[in-house]
Amino acid sequence: MAAALTGLATSTLTTSALAQAAAPTPWELKPDMGYGYDKDGKTFAYKMGTNNAGTLLKGAKKVPKGTLFFIGHNGQLYMRTGPYLEGDGKFMFGTN
């Protein structure tokens, strides 16, 4: 039992260290999917069709390039336009 817990702890620490050092990964947004953020702060992915494309685009706005999305400590989804990378390409708001 102790050996199993030690192995689990070591695995968790190794995984955490690798996650912190990992390079950024691109979002896997797909053209036939819709992504929602509801009034309770939950996120959802929906398979989209084409029968209401005009209604979907009415009132929609393009997201500016260079936009960062994040969820704050309060669970609120935020977006920030402006710099989020340092001159060397390192994420400004990452871990030290």
C-alpha positions as CSV (number, residue, x, y, z in Angstrom):
1,M,0.0,0.0,0.0
2,A,2.7,2.5,0.9
3,A,4.6,1.6,-2.2
4,A,1.5,2.2,-4.3
5,L,0.9,5.6,-2.7
6,T,4.6,6.6,-3.2
7,G,4.4,5.6,-6.8
8,L,1.2,7.6,-7.2
9,A,2.7,10.7,-5.6
10,T,5.8,10.4,-7.7
11,S,3.7,10.1,-10.8
12,T,1.6,13.1,-9.9
13,L,4.6,15.2,-9.2
14,T,6.2,14.2,-12.5
15,T,3.0,14.9,-14.4
16,S,2.7,18.3,-12.7
17,A,6.3,19.2,-13.6
18,L,5.8,18.2,-17.2
19,A,2.5,20.1,-17.4
20,Q,4.2,23.3,-16.2
21,A,7.1,23.0,-18.7
22,A,4.9,22.0,-21.7
23,A,4.8,24.3,-24.7
24,P,1.4,26.0,-25.4
25,T,-1.0,23.9,-27.4
26,P,-3.5,25.3,-30.0
27,W,-7.2,25.2,-29.3
28,E,-9.0,22.5,-31.3
29,L,-11.9,24.7,-32.5
30,K,-13.7,23.3,-35.4
31,P,-15.9,25.0,-38.1
32,D,-18.9,22.8,-37.5
33,M,-19.0,23.3,-33.7
34,G,-20.4,26.0,-31.5
35,Y,-18.9,26.7,-28.1
36,G,-21.1,28.1,-25.4
37,Y,-20.5,29.7,-22.0
38,D,-23.8,29.8,-20.1
39,K,-25.2,32.1,-17.4
40,D,-24.0,29.7,-14.7
41,G,-20.4,29.7,-16.1
42,K,-20.5,26.2,-17.6
43,T,-19.0,25.6,-21.0
44,F,-20.6,23.5,-23.7
45,A,-19.8,22.3,-27.2
46,Y,-22.6,21.9,-29.8
47,K,-22.6,20.3,-33.2
48,M,-23.9,22.9,-35.6
49,G,-25.9,22.6,-38.8
50,T,-26.4,25.1,-41.6
51,N,-30.2,25.7,-41.5
52,N,-30.0,28.8,-39.3
53,A,-26.6,30.2,-40.4
54,G,-28.0,33.7,-41.1
55,T,-29.5,33.9,-37.6
56,L,-26.3,32.7,-36.1
57,L,-24.2,35.4,-37.8
58,K,-26.7,38.2,-37.0
59,G,-25.1,40.1,-34.1
60,A,-21.9,38.0,-34.1
61,K,-18.6,39.8,-33.9
62,K,-15.2,38.7,-35.1
63,V,-12.7,38.1,-32.3
64,P,-9.6,40.3,-32.9
65,K,-6.3,38.5,-33.4
66,G,-4.1,38.7,-30.4
67,T,-7.0,38.0,-27.9
68,L,-6.4,36.0,-24.8
69,F,-9.3,34.2,-23.1
70,F,-9.2,33.1,-19.5
71,I,-11.4,32.2,-16.5
72,G,-10.8,34.3,-13.4
73,H,-10.8,33.0,-9.8
74,N,-14.4,34.0,-9.6
75,G,-15.3,31.6,-12.5
76,Q,-16.0,34.5,-14.9
77,L,-14.8,34.1,-18.5
78,Y,-12.7,37.1,-19.6
79,M,-11.0,38.2,-22.8
80,R,-8.0,40.5,-23.1
81,T,-6.7,42.1,-26.2
82,G,-3.2,43.3,-25.9
83,P,0.1,41.8,-25.2
84,Y,0.2,38.5,-23.4
85,L,3.6,37.3,-24.7
86,E,7.0,38.7,-23.6
87,G,9.6,39.6,-26.3
88,D,11.1,36.1,-26.2
89,G,7.7,34.5,-26.7
90,K,7.2,33.5,-23.1
91,F,3.7,33.8,-21.7
92,M,3.6,36.9,-19.5
93,F,1.1,35.5,-17.0
94,G,2.5,32.0,-16.6
95,T,4.3,30.4,-13.7
96,N,7.8,31.5,-12.8
